[in-house]
Amino acid sequence: MGKDVLYIADRRKKEFTYPIHNHEVFELNFVEHAPGVRRIVGDNSEVIGEYDLVLITSPDLEHVWEQYQCVSEDIREITVQFDFNMGEDSLFSRTPFHSMQKMMNEARKGLSFPVSAIMKVYGMLDSLSSIKEGFYAVMQFLTILYELSKCEGARPLATSSFAKIAVEDDSRRILKVKNFISKNYMEEIRLAQLADIAGMSPSAFSRFFKLHTGRNLTDYIIDMRLGRASRMLVDTSRSISEICFQCGFNNLSNFNRIFKKKKGCSPTEFRENYRKTRIIV
């Protein structure tokens, strides 16, 4: 991007042809009138509806919008790539930008916004590419990001383990447990072990864990293992069975079943999707 702060591409088209890719700069991507398109962000794959808005702030997170079942001939896509210094010593570390900083951190896994949030910023997105003065375009884009950071219902897409995001949590007890799981996901992990680490009874710990993470312990461990497995499918040429056992699954058919249920495709199909031309821009 050189000395530019924003790159804005506002285009109408009949199909998506760009391959799966990742890039150093941050990206906000808006798509409308393209129901049936398949959006892949990391190890998450979903078919989108009439409107889609995703923020990605990780240089390593692969993503693509694929034509899939879309038959629309009037697709609009607005892609904004931007390069802001969001470090601790930057302007964005100051109090007025706290919610934006938090959102940018969460978007390292890819962040999908609900229709209510999209409608809130639609007018500003719609007119962004027509602003001739660079300063005002940047100000309007910052307003878009700020409004999105205040909206509820945004959800992360890729798993932390796939996106290579360090384990984080506000609770020291939960953080200790998460770190243990992250280091031992390939082994059998028992509830009693984790409850002991947290200094709680198993039943109290189960409730405490779900309260803090929004997921029960079994689902959390499975998601961790699937994220690692997905990463290995992309980054290595190991066999499906090798990956299955190295990620803590002790049964290949069980691994295939759980993977398909959670990811919407088999491990083999997932790998083939990523073997399509991949580029870094």
RAVEN-V139172 format. One record per helix or strand of 2 or more residues. SS is the DSSP state (h for helix, s for strand). FROM is the first residue (numbers start at 1). LEN is the number of residues. If there is no record, write none. Layout:
BEGIN
[[SS	FROM	LEN] [SS	FROM	LEN]]
END
This chain:
BEGIN
[[s	6	8] [s	21	2] [s	26	7] [s	38	4] [s	44	4] [s	51	6] [s	63	4] [s	75	8] [h	91	3] [h	95	15] [s	111	2] [h	115	14] [h	134	17] [s	155	2] [h	160	4] [h	172	13] [h	191	8] [h	202	12] [h	217	19] [h	240	7] [h	252	12] [h	267	9] [s	279	2]]
END
